[in-house]
Amino acid sequence: MAERAESLGVTILRDHAVTAITAQDDHGVTVKAGKGKTFRGRWLATPRIVSLNLQAS
């Protein structure tokens, strides 16, 4: 499944424990994960983050 997702341009982050969901709206979700980083994406799947157009801030 990961190979197919990546072929479609999905960014898959492994070993990033989600510590908080900080925002959610019709356009996506923002979470804190890893070492205090914030990520925003269109989708979130646990136990790991799976997201399109993920941008770290």
C-alpha positions in Angstrom: 0.0 0.0 0.0 2.8 2.4 0.8 4.4 1.9 -2.6 1.1 2.7 -4.3 0.5 5.8 -2.1 4.1 7.1 -2.8 3.6 6.6 -6.6 0.6 9.0 -6.3 2.8 11.6 -4.5 1.8 10.9 -1.0 4.3 11.8 1.7 4.6 9.1 4.3 6.2 9.9 7.6 7.2 7.0 9.8 8.1 7.1 13.5 6.4 10.4 14.1 4.3 10.0 17.2 1.3 12.4 17.1 1.3 14.4 20.4 -1.6 16.7 19.7 -4.2 17.6 17.0 -4.1 21.3 17.0 -6.6 22.2 14.2 -9.1 20.5 11.9 -11.3 21.9 9.2 -12.7 21.0 5.8 -9.3 21.4 4.2 -7.2 19.2 6.5 -5.7 18.6 9.9 -2.8 20.1 11.8 -0.9 18.0 14.3 2.2 18.2 16.5 4.4 15.2 16.1 8.0 14.1 16.4 10.2 16.5 18.2 7.8 19.4 18.5 7.2 19.8 14.8 3.9 20.9 13.4 2.5 19.2 10.3 -0.6 20.1 8.2 -2.1 17.7 5.7 -5.3 16.7 3.9 -5.4 13.3 5.7 -4.2 11.8 8.9 -4.1 8.0 9.4 -2.9 6.4 12.6 -0.8 4.8 14.1 1.4 6.8 11.6 0.8 10.0 9.8 -0.1 9.5 6.1 -0.7 12.8 4.3 -0.7 14.5 1.0 0.9 17.9 0.6 2.4 17.8 4.1 4.3 20.8 5.1 6.5 21.1 8.2 6.6 24.4 10.1 
